[in-house]
Amino acid sequence: MAERRRANEARTVAGDLPERMRRNPAADWTIGDVQTLCRQNGTLRRAPRGAGSHDKAAHSMMPEKLTIPFKRPIKPVHVRKLTAFVAAVRALG
């Protein structure tokens, strides 16, 4: 019973990640949060190749690709662009 409750709590916390990021883009978001958000929403996230410093986020239904700095702190402008990108992907369906 306790395991089921923990799993439901984890899903709830994970499910509201886009909303929390949208409401507070200046929080101390990490690349792990970006990875989680992309994975939850079917967005492809690629780590930098070689000595690159930016992750890339893309979706087959979206013409543009986003670049997100790998190093912390992730600036609010990048969080806003990512949450808008994910919202557009969700709207497309």
KAGI-V585561 format. One record per residue. N is the residue number from 1. RES is the residue in one small letter. SS is DSSP state (H for helix, E for strand, C for the rest). BURIAL is b if it has 16 or more other C-alpha atoms within 10 Angstrom, else e. D_FIRST is the distance of its C-alpha to the first C-alpha in Angstrom with 1 decimal. Layout:
{{N RES SS BURIAL D_FIRST} {N RES SS BURIAL D_FIRST}}
This chain:
{{1 m C e 0.0} {2 a H e 3.8} {3 e H e 5.4} {4 r H e 5.2} {5 r H e 6.4} {6 r H e 8.8} {7 a H e 10.0} {8 n H e 10.8} {9 e H e 12.5} {10 a H e 14.4} {11 r H e 15.6} {12 t H e 16.7} {13 v H e 18.6} {14 a H e 20.1} {15 g H e 21.0} {16 d C e 23.1} {17 l H b 24.9} {18 p H b 28.1} {19 e H e 28.3} {20 r H e 27.9} {21 m H b 30.5} {22 r H b 32.8} {23 r H e 32.7} {24 n C e 33.3} {25 p C b 35.2} {26 a C b 36.7} {27 a C e 33.4} {28 d C e 33.1} {29 w C b 31.7} {30 t C e 31.7} {31 i H b 32.4} {32 g H e 28.7} {33 d H e 27.9} {34 v H b 30.7} {35 q H b 29.3} {36 t H e 25.8} {37 l H b 27.6} {38 c H b 29.8} {39 r H e 27.2} {40 q H e 25.1} {41 n C e 28.3} {42 g C e 30.0} {43 t C b 32.7} {44 l E e 34.3} {45 r E b 34.5} {46 r E e 37.0} {47 a C e 37.6} {48 p C e 41.1} {49 r C e 43.4} {50 g C e 45.6} {51 a C e 46.4} {52 g C e 45.1} {53 s C e 43.4} {54 h E b 41.6} {55 d E b 38.7} {56 k E e 39.4} {57 a E b 37.2} {58 a E b 38.4} {59 h C b 37.4} {60 s C e 39.5} {61 m C e 40.1} {62 m C e 41.3} {63 p C e 44.8} {64 e C e 44.2} {65 k C e 42.3} {66 l E e 41.0} {67 t E b 41.6} {68 i E b 39.4} {69 p E b 40.5} {70 f C b 38.4} {71 k C e 39.2} {72 r C e 37.7} {73 p C e 38.1} {74 i C b 37.7} {75 k C e 40.0} {76 p H b 39.0} {77 v H e 41.4} {78 h H b 39.5} {79 v H b 36.1} {80 r H b 37.8} {81 k H b 39.3} {82 l H b 36.0} {83 t H b 34.1} {84 a H e 37.1} {85 f H b 37.1} {86 v H b 33.5} {87 a H b 34.1} {88 a H e 37.1} {89 v H b 35.2} {90 r H e 32.6} {91 a H e 35.6} {92 l H e 37.2} {93 g C e 34.2}}
